[in-house]
């Protein structure tokens, strides 16, 4: 049985992982968590743990007009805290450090009408301070890896599930109200929370190290997600290509409107080959994941 220490209490991913382990891997792991909001964590002894799973961080940044103070806070939490935690784990004999990076390190989605397919050869190129704060941490923790200290970095796309935050809840609200929706053939990688939790269990059990790009088995299309949410919620949504002209116009209006249009209907996907490993983790298909999220 491996002892896992989650640094970052009450996070969506950390809490979901703990619940998933209790249901599916209770005999494989014991889990403790710690709040990282103040400096008390520095006094905690990590030496009794096999794995530190670092989930503390600030996400969903509004990267518009923000002060330097806000930017500094993102780097302090997302970068400095992650690296400092990894250093402490290594110094105190922890064998594996698991870090949640993000697809945001590759920049924003391609705008409406253009494709963006990420491969293992794609170089990270953050588009803003939030993405850069994750990228600097990604690089920093990996530098600490050696024969005695394994570093496992996950770069997931958008994570969703029951109780998740971010873009998915916004899309869900729209799907339950709108009678019509554009039928844009965009392509996105997404990761359902249970698939992520299964992935985490597998890399921890196996002691895997390196960089990983977990995603759902299927690519997602915004209109498809909206239809599925509508169906599950008992609200019929009709999708139509006749509305796509409106998306095209919105995507070409400078400022917030084009930003929202490209975020909703843009393209960003991982090559499926880079998400295949020697273990199975894509345990829930897209349709079932939406049913569980909305149920």
N, C-alpha and C positions, 0 to 999 in steps of 0.2 A: 504493500500500500504506500502510495506516495503522498507526501504532505505538501499541499499547495498553499501559498500565501498570496492573497489578492491585495495588492496595494491600490486602494481607491474604493472606499466603501460606498454602497448605495448607487453604483453606476448601473446602467441598463445592462451592459454586457457582463459585468461581474456578477450581478444578481442573477441574470439568466443562466449563466454558466453554473453557478452554485446550485440552482434549482434543477438543472438538467443532470448534473452529476448525481444528485440525490435520487433521481428517478431511474437513471440508466447505469451509473458507474459507482454506486455507493460503496462497493467493496474494493474499489481501485484507488480512491482518493479520500483524504481528509482535508478540509478547507477551513482556513481562518482568513479574516479580512481586517483591514486597518484603514482608518480615515487618514488622509494625507493633507488635511486642511491646515494643520499647523506643524510645528517642528517636532512634536512629540514622537513622531515615527522614527526619528533618528536614534532614539533610545531603545527601540525595539530590537531584540536579538533575532537575527535571521538564520542563525546557524542550525536550527533544528529542522529547517525546511529543505525539501528537495527542489522545489520549483517556486520562483516568484513570478506571478502573473501581474504585470503592470497595466492597469486600465485607467489610472488617474489622468485627467487631461481636460482641456476645454475644446469643445467642438462647436459646429454650426455657427461659424463666425460671420457677422455682418461686416464684410470687408470694404464697405463704402467709406464714408468719412469717419474715421476713428482716430482717437488721439494716440500719441506716441506712448502714453502711459498704458493704454489698452494693449497695444502691440507688445510692449515689454512684458505684460502679464502673460500673454500667450507663450512667449519664449521662456519665461520663468517656469511656467507649469508644464507646457508640452515638451520643451527641450531640456532645460536644466534639471528639473525634477526627475525626469525619466533617466537621464544619464547618471545622476547622483544615486538614484535608487539601484541602478544596475551595478554601479561601483561598490555600493555597500553589500549587495547580494554576493558579488564575487569575492570581496574581502572576507566575508563571513562563511564561505564554503558552500554556498548554494550551487547546485549542479546545472540548473537550467533557468534562464531568464526569458520569459515570453512577453513580447512587446507588441501592442496594437498600433501599427502605423496606419496608413490609409492610401487609397487610390488618389487622394487629393495631391499627393506628391508629384503626380504626372500632369498637373495643371487642370484647367477647367474642361468641361465637355466640349466637343467640337460643336460649332453652331449648327442650327437647323440646315439640313441639306448636305452636310459634310460628315464624313466618317472619321472615327478615331478608334483604331484597334491597337491596343497595347500588347506588346510581346516582351519576351525576356530581354530583348535588345533595346527596348525603348528606355531612353535615359530620363530620369526624373527631372522635371522642370516646373517647380511650383509657380503658380500664377499670383500668389499673394502671401502675406505674412503668416496666415494660418497654415497654408500648405508648406511653407518653408519651415515653420516651427516643428512640424511633424517630420520633415525631411532631415533636418539637423539632428533630431533625436534618433531617427532611423539609422543614420550614419554613425552617430556617437555610440549607441549601444552595441552595434555590430563590431566596432573597433575593439571592444573589450573581450570578444570571444577568443578562447584558446582551448587547448586540449582538456582542461579541467572545468571550463566554464562555457556551456553551450548557450548560444543566443539564438532565439527563434523569433523572427520578425514577420508579422502578418500584415499584408497590404490589401485589405478587403475593399470591395466597392461598397455602395450604399447598403447598410445593414437595416433590416426591417423585421417587424414582428409585433406581437401584441404588446402595447405599451411603449413602443419605440418613439423616438423623437425625430425631428428633422423634416425632410421633404415628404416622406411617405404619409404622415398624418394629414398634411395639407392636401395631397392628392386624394386621399380617402374622403375628406370632407367634400371636395368637388364632385367626386364620383357619386355621392349620395344625394346631390342636389341638381346637377345639370342633366337636362334631358338629351342634349346633343353634345358630341365631343369630336374633335378632329381626328381623322384616321391617318396619322402620320406614321410612316414606316421607319421609325428610329430604332436603334439597337443599344441596349444598355445591359451591363452586368450588374447583378444585384446579389445579395447574400441573405438568405433567411436565417434568423437567429438560431434555430435548432441545427441547421447545417453548420453554422459557425461553431456552435458548442460541441458538436460531434467532431469537427475538425480539431478543435482545441484538445479534446480528450485523446484523440489519436496521436497528436504530436507530443503530448506530455507522456503518455504511456510508452511511446517508442523512443522518446528522447531525441526527436528530430531537431536539427539545427539548420540555420540558413534563412533565406527569404522565401515567403510563400504568398500565393495569390489565390486564395479560396474564393469560389463563386458558386452560384446555383448551376445546375446542369444545363438549364435553358437560359438563353438571352431573354430579356424582357422588352416589351414595347409599351410605351405609355398608354396608348389607347386600349391595349389588351388588358393591362392592369386595371384601368378604369372600368372596363366591361365586367371583369371578374369581381371587382369590389361591388359594383352595382348589382350583379346577380346574387351574390352572397347576402347583400343587404336588402334584397327585395325591391330594388329600384332599377328599373330598366333604363339603360343608357344606349342610345343609338349613336354609333360612330359613323362618320361620313367623310369621304375625301373632299366633298364639296366645301367643307369648312377649312380646308388646308390653306386656302388663299389668305385667310385671316392670320394664320400662324406665320406665313411668309412675310406679310406686312409687319406684324409685330416684331419679328426677328430682325427687321431692318430699321426699326425706330431706335435711334440712339438713346442710351440711358437705361433706366430701370426696366422699361417694357421689354426691350430686346434681351436683357439679362434674364428676365423671368421666362420668356418664350424659349430661349436657348437652353435654359436649365430644365424646362419641362420636356422639350422635344428634341434636344440635342442628342448626340451620339457619343458614347464612351463605353468601350467593352474590352475585356481581356480576351486574348486568344485562348480558346478552350484548352489547347494543349498544355499551356503553362499552369493550368489548374487541376491537372491529373496527377495523382500520386500513387504510391504503392498501397494505399488504403482507401476505403470507401467512406465518404463523409456526406455526400449529397443524398441524404436520407429522406428528404421531403421535396416533392416536386412543386412547381410554381403554383398550380391550381390549389393544391392542398395547403400550401403555405398561406395563400390569401384567405382561404376558408378559416384557418386557425387564427390568423391575425385579426380577422373581422368578427369571428365567432364569439 
